[in-house]
Amino acid sequence: MKSSFEVQSNNIKDTISIYYDSNKIREQKEIELEGSLELGIKHENWFNEYTHYQYHFDWLLMHSLFISSFTYFESFMRNSAKKVELKTDNYIKISDIKGNSDIDKYRKYINLIGKIESAKNEGVLWTKIMEFKHVRNIITHHYGRLKIRLNIVEKHDIFFGPSKSQIRIKNIAFLEDFAETSIKYMKNITEEFESNKG
């Protein structure tokens, strides 16, 4: 479990680094395009290219990085549940557990069969992760259309448009919040699992 924690937490941290590196490229492209306009040099796709970097690049990148980060978290939860399944001589398997989603099934298995208290569903971290999960589902399954109010959306002001019925991740603080929350949750599970081994 420790190696899964190290790999997945580093992957999540890397998505933040990728954002900052990509943002430098975006800023440079904007400067180049604005410079070419000032010099009167405009190629056929100038407007499309400029609006891409000015208005779409950030949110498209952040959505992609967030979905990747959440996938790394899910991988940790699946790997941890499998580790518990291998380490315990229990006749109950992961597939026997019911949950609201795969990730909830893994959490339940880690908590109930692995006896990892950190994996209970009543903590602040898990509640926050479930809100992040809703955002991920809204992005991947509903093209960002928001049907319910989520604290995490309001906290980071990731609404798109005046109706506040659609979301677009437009600030890095949202990704950093997910990274901090998910890594802390994974670390708690890992440390408890390691201490229970002895």
Salt bridges, closest charged atoms under 4 A:
GLU27 OE2 - ARG26 NH2 3.97
GLU30 OE2 - ARG26 NH1 2.44
GLU49 OE2 - LYS29 NZ 3.95
GLU49 OE1 - HIS43 NE2 3.35
ASP58 OD1 - ARG26 NE 3.27
GLU74 OE2 - ARG136 NH1 3.19
ASP102 OD1 - LYS105 NZ 3.88
ASP104 OD1 - ARG107 NE 3.09
ASP104 OD2 - LYS108 NZ 3.97
GLU117 OE1 - LYS120 NZ 2.97
GLU154 OE2 - ARG149 NE 3.43
ASP177 OD1 - LYS128 NZ 2.67
ASP177 OD2 - LYS155 NZ 3.11
ASP177 OD2 - HIS156 NE2 2.81
GLU191 OE2 - LYS187 NZ 3.81
GLU194 OE1 - LYS197 NZ 3.15
